[in-house]
Amino acid sequence: MPGKDGLEVLNEIRILDKETKVIILTMYNDDILAQKIKESGGNAYLLKSLDRYELFDCIENIYTKDFVIGKSVTKSKKMNPIFNDSFFDKYKLTKRETEIVKLIVEGQTSRQICNNLFISLNTVETHRKNIFKKLKIKSLSELIHFAYEHKII
């Protein structure tokens, strides 16, 4: 794609719409990239070399699974253990959201977080809202309690 990569486009989509299913088709068989796609809210990671049946399977499974990894990817490389982490499965926090929780608990403001992570203030605020919604909490003290209880910090 001229001017942007798929991860950038995914992040823009997630700012506008959290519900739209996003399938990333790539020529890179890379577990780190797949992890970044999952953390950014992507729903599937497939190689462009897939056959149509793999695509059909993905489309069927995308509504029932948190993250779909193409069969051609898993055959070629062992995926990072984060894809099997029960904490992430249960609370649906991305690695970035977990990172932001740590920074919030350390006492950093949204402005400090955006400067430290090189993301926009709007992105930090969106992450904060998503964290509170996913964890079903309403206050900073509840977030701190959750972080200590689950050993995030």
C-alpha positions as CSV (number, residue, x, y, z in Angstrom):
1,M,0.0,0.0,0.0
2,P,1.5,3.3,-1.0
3,G,2.3,5.6,1.9
4,K,1.2,3.4,4.8
5,D,1.7,-0.1,6.0
6,G,-1.1,-2.5,7.2
7,L,-0.4,-1.9,10.8
8,E,-0.8,1.9,10.4
9,V,-4.1,1.4,8.6
10,L,-5.2,-1.1,11.3
11,N,-4.5,1.5,14.0
12,E,-6.5,4.1,12.1
13,I,-9.4,1.7,11.7
14,R,-9.4,0.9,15.4
15,I,-9.5,4.5,16.3
16,L,-12.7,4.9,14.2
17,D,-14.3,1.6,14.8
18,K,-13.6,-1.2,17.3
19,E,-16.1,-3.7,15.9
20,T,-15.1,-4.0,12.2
21,K,-13.3,-7.3,11.6
22,V,-9.9,-6.8,10.1
23,I,-7.9,-9.5,8.3
24,I,-4.3,-8.7,7.6
25,L,-2.9,-10.3,4.4
26,T,0.9,-10.2,4.2
27,M,3.8,-11.7,2.5
28,Y,5.8,-11.7,5.8
29,N,5.7,-15.0,7.8
30,D,6.8,-13.3,11.0
31,D,5.5,-14.1,14.5
32,I,6.6,-10.7,15.9
33,L,4.5,-8.9,13.2
34,A,1.6,-11.3,13.9
35,Q,1.8,-10.4,17.6
36,K,1.8,-6.6,16.8
37,I,-1.3,-7.2,14.6
38,K,-3.1,-9.0,17.4
39,E,-2.0,-6.3,20.0
40,S,-3.3,-3.6,17.7
41,G,-6.8,-5.2,17.4
42,G,-6.4,-7.1,14.2
43,N,-8.6,-10.2,14.0
44,A,-6.6,-12.4,11.6
45,Y,-3.1,-12.8,10.2
46,L,-2.8,-14.6,6.9
47,L,-0.1,-15.0,4.3
48,K,-0.8,-13.8,0.8
49,S,0.2,-17.2,-0.5
50,L,-2.9,-18.8,1.1
51,D,-5.4,-20.8,-0.8
52,R,-9.1,-19.8,-1.0
53,Y,-10.1,-22.5,1.5
54,E,-7.8,-21.0,4.1
55,L,-9.4,-17.6,3.5
56,F,-12.9,-19.2,3.8
57,D,-12.0,-20.9,7.1
58,C,-10.6,-17.6,8.4
59,I,-13.8,-15.7,7.5
60,E,-15.9,-18.4,9.2
61,N,-13.7,-18.4,12.4
62,I,-13.1,-14.7,12.7
63,Y,-16.5,-14.3,14.5
64,T,-15.9,-17.0,17.1
65,K,-12.2,-16.7,17.8
66,D,-10.2,-13.8,19.3
67,F,-7.4,-14.0,16.7
68,V,-7.1,-16.3,13.7
69,I,-3.7,-17.3,12.4
70,G,-3.5,-18.8,8.9
71,K,-2.5,-22.4,8.6
72,S,0.4,-21.6,6.3
73,V,1.8,-19.3,9.1
74,T,1.6,-21.9,11.9
75,K,3.1,-24.6,9.6
76,S,6.2,-22.4,8.9
77,K,6.9,-20.9,12.2
78,K,6.1,-21.5,15.9
79,M,4.0,-18.6,17.1
80,N,5.0,-16.6,20.2
81,P,3.4,-17.9,23.4
82,I,1.5,-14.7,23.9
83,F,-1.2,-16.2,21.7
84,N,-1.9,-18.8,24.3
85,D,-1.7,-16.6,27.4
86,S,-4.8,-17.1,29.5
87,F,-4.6,-13.6,31.0
88,F,-4.8,-12.0,27.6
89,D,-7.6,-14.4,26.6
90,K,-9.6,-13.6,29.7
91,Y,-9.3,-9.8,29.9
92,K,-8.6,-9.1,26.2
93,L,-5.9,-6.5,27.1
94,T,-3.4,-6.0,24.4
95,K,0.3,-5.8,25.1
96,R,0.1,-2.0,24.5
97,E,-2.8,-1.7,26.9
98,T,-0.9,-3.6,29.5
99,E,2.1,-1.3,29.0
100,I,-0.2,1.7,29.4
101,V,-1.7,0.2,32.6
102,K,1.9,0.0,34.0
103,L,2.6,3.6,33.1
104,I,-0.7,4.8,34.6
105,V,0.0,3.0,37.8
106,E,3.5,4.5,37.9
107,G,1.7,7.8,38.0
108,Q,2.4,9.0,34.5
109,T,-0.1,11.4,32.9
110,S,-1.6,10.7,29.4
111,R,0.7,13.4,28.0
112,Q,3.8,11.7,29.5
113,I,2.6,8.3,28.2
114,C,2.2,9.6,24.7
115,N,5.7,11.2,24.8
116,N,7.3,8.0,26.2
117,L,5.5,5.6,23.7
118,F,5.7,8.0,20.7
119,I,1.9,7.8,20.1
120,S,-0.7,10.6,20.0
121,L,-2.5,11.8,23.1
122,N,-5.8,10.7,21.4
123,T,-4.4,7.2,21.1
124,V,-3.5,7.1,24.8
125,E,-6.9,8.3,25.8
126,T,-8.6,5.7,23.5
127,H,-6.4,3.0,25.1
128,R,-7.4,4.3,28.6
129,K,-11.1,4.1,27.7
130,N,-10.7,0.6,26.3
131,I,-8.8,-0.6,29.4
132,F,-11.5,0.7,31.7
133,K,-14.3,-0.8,29.5
134,K,-12.5,-4.2,29.2
135,L,-11.8,-4.5,32.9
136,K,-15.2,-3.1,33.8
137,I,-13.7,-0.5,36.2
138,K,-14.6,3.1,36.7
139,S,-11.8,4.7,38.7
140,L,-8.0,5.0,38.8
141,S,-8.0,3.3,42.2
142,E,-9.8,0.3,40.8
143,L,-7.2,0.1,38.0
144,I,-4.3,0.2,40.5
145,H,-6.0,-2.5,42.5
146,F,-6.5,-4.6,39.4
147,A,-2.8,-4.1,38.4
148,Y,-1.5,-5.2,41.7
149,E,-3.9,-8.1,42.0
150,H,-2.9,-9.5,38.6
151,K,0.8,-8.7,39.0
152,I,0.9,-6.4,35.9
153,I,3.3,-4.2,37.7
